[in-house]
């Protein structure tokens, strides 16, 4: 295919117009020529910009209330310090407001919080294929095909993945299942990230996961569990500390 034809196919891919065979052929082009994959990233950014979300592959989404990460998860270059857990006093929290706790929880998680995988030509074929599928799921989700994206990630989760790929799949599935109100599954996926090494998972992903888990507890009516976690988040002075403090204030009114 010529570069112009590939550009047209990329646009059709983002719009969900390619069949499986056409998608496979396009990903072969991405793997053979890095510039085509970069073109795909650019097209993906532009497609999302028209939705007025101001999302960028490698820049933060300043308009997103969930505080988008500064860049996509770089699987092979991330160097992250271990998350410092701040011990807080635990006591039974008495929730006395007439407002249902679930109303304070996030109604949904922005899909721009989902993360893609870097692809390198020197990877093993199996690893490269898994990375392709992770990115395919991301593309489908941003295009509105969240059910198909969830199916792809569920299939990957039952297969053999590198630790970094496993973290990406769990994180992205956690987001998708939260938005589907499948809070038990979402909780399981985010908790998968707790036991991983800090050199595998960047700190902002750990912080995001804790914030989302606190919202899952609220959505399920587990106020005490949510409050305990919110106190940790508020004390840690991280990305979500101010929001956690505000939420605690509302819950304790």
Steps between C-alpha positions, in 0.01 A plus 500: 500500500606858437533743790178671390315167496635417846383839629151429365500155662608652833206741488264212420654295782441777757142530376450124543450436128767232441436127515733268693710417194548865412597578860764225496647633176514850644678383814755323283575841349533651849755236599700524178521880493513703820386816315163338425440426866593860582251610235238283669573669836465841338171408334373361831582830673321700232197272512472558872560874480187551294306360794631803696676287758842655425661158540857449385703181482791648694353804677267531797131558453469817706123511459443151632377489857678166547844654433632310198856365526775711349577235241394154396642212697849439358552134575874478461626839618286586800707560813281565798562534871301275730170636620526619861209378706395744766360336810185660628291435806222255431170520674141413420351776290138587566333623182197705598411698189166439328680505164581159356882452501496376141398847385841631607688244290625559147219441255758371253874502434611690191615254234796726430639357824552167323858425403665366186806282454826580325592262220860419408609304196749293701225354719405137481206438264268404788585810703458726197163344421381559857610863479308536174187365665537734799521797264216367290282484812597859583406616150166321514417644841579856391285441192206399718527121457555430869340154497738374232792665680401318819480167315853545363645588839315213671650263245848641561459472877454124472816459290874533556612860549811681615463667843470840331235376257308338785501833685370684193224248439389505864501881513306543176252229595452668836395820323269331251325282757456798735315685225285190447409506873671163543662618820608159631693429179640851495621463858671170420678653203629805686611283792711297255732802490572499874743210498712610205851640532532882493742476206221338297216737587553879505385677813221691329333170405514383862356835613224488239413143597466591868275794411282281281480230769381760753224595255411133447451461875267802499306365202449173687399676821817397688548843657744395773735335251482804275570743785804301617649506151406866441689596817810327365465677165439841661805461727733389221494840322477332162298562185163437663569628853292818468205318348522233770498767771197670344316170475581419862363838601171432324470151649573622852251788492 
